[in-house]
């Protein structure tokens, strides 16, 4: 059973350009067309105080009032109107809820989010608020978990997440990305793995297997927040890597295996995936979610034994 966090207001009209906003509305149809069992959970908007724990309050006010300056909108990649303002409050709420659900079920997915380029005082790269950083900081502050590892396997480096989290001991960041892809100026994650254009399944999995397990052993996370972008796919419009469908499956199963090995729950955010066929993108995202859900389906008793009341209290 896939536990999926979804809200109708994740769906907004697609702005001009490459950002496939309407793919969010196709996740549920993509699940239903294959009859995949799932349970939907509806998030609440993230309370403003938690967004302001990560982002500059003046910038938060600009977003909430749909008055983002043009230079920041250009950096984001689309205008921030009232509907976008609502969506970007729901998205971090969705990633936080997915994390809470994951602690009880082993795995849960947010059908939006992964906005890893958003910075302290501005958005960037189709990202407005950094839901991964906001959710992580709230989860730690509330005492839900003690240690979080953000695993970012989108093809683009999680520069905003790395910059916002910094060198916190209780939240660590890991990014595997295209060396020459966006952003041109990379931030510094706890561990960065930069791959050359055209890297294939075996090269990707070799890099992942050499670098992720030592970090997992060092961090010993209670929770992995997984930016599960499907843009490393060979056919992705913006990807420049060359993973196959099976390569993405292997990637996801490896992350799940590390969670099982370390006793961590996993909550994923949708992340990137670009191209003209939005239903095809939605199917790739759904395949990733179902792969993770299947790999982690027996993980709940392990979590209950390790985390005790933390897992037990989450619905």
C-alpha positions, 0 to 999 in steps of 0.5 A: 500500500502506497501512502501518498500525500496529495492535495488538489491545489498542488495543481496549477496552470502550467506556466510558459517554459519547461516547468511541467506544473500540470504533471502534479495533477496526473499522479493520481490518474497514473496510479489509477490506470494501473490499479495500484493500491494507495491511500491519499492523505491531504496536507495542511499548509505549512504554518508560516513560522516554520517557513520563516524558520528557513526563509527570510520573513520579507521574502515569505511576505512577498510570496504570501501576498503574491508580490514577488519582485520581477527579478526574483520571479525571473530567477524562479522561472515563473510568476508567483500568483495567488494559486502558486502562493497557496501551492507552495505553502501546501508543499512543505506541509505535504513533505512534513506529513509524508515524513510523519506517515513514513515513521509509521509505515516505513515509506510515504510519498509527497506527490509534489515538493523537492524544491531544492533550489530555493534559497534564504531570500529568493526562489530559484530554478522553479522552486519557491520555498524549500520544502525539504529544509522546512520539513526537516527543521520542523521535524527536528525542532518538534522532537519527532526525530533526532537525525535526518539525512536528505538524499537528493538524487535529482539530476540537479544539485540540491544547492538551496538545501545545502546552503540552508542546512549548512553544517548542522550536525542533526541534518545532513545533505547528500547530492548526486547530480550532473557535474555540468548541469544547473546550477552553474555554481554549486553549493557544498553538501555534506557529500556531493557526487558530480557525474559527467554528462551521459553517465549510465546505469552502472556508473550511477549505481557504482557512485551511489554504492561507494558514497551513500553507505559510509554517510548513512553509517556516519549519520545514523538517520532516523529519517531519510528525506528523499528527493526522488527526481526522475530527471536522470532518465536518458529521455529527460529534456533537462537531464543530460544523464542516461539512466534507463527505467531499470536504472532508476529502479535500481537507484530507488531500491538501493536507497530503500536498502540503505534505509532498511540496513540503518533502520531509517524511515523514508519520505520522498518528494517528487522532484524533477522530471521534464518533457512534453509528455506529462503523462509519461513523466507522471508514470515515471514518478509513480513507478519510483514511488511504487518501487520504494513502497514495495521495497520498504513494505516490511520495514514498519516493524523495524521502525516500531522497534527502533523508534517506539512511541515516535512511530506509534503515535503517527496515524 
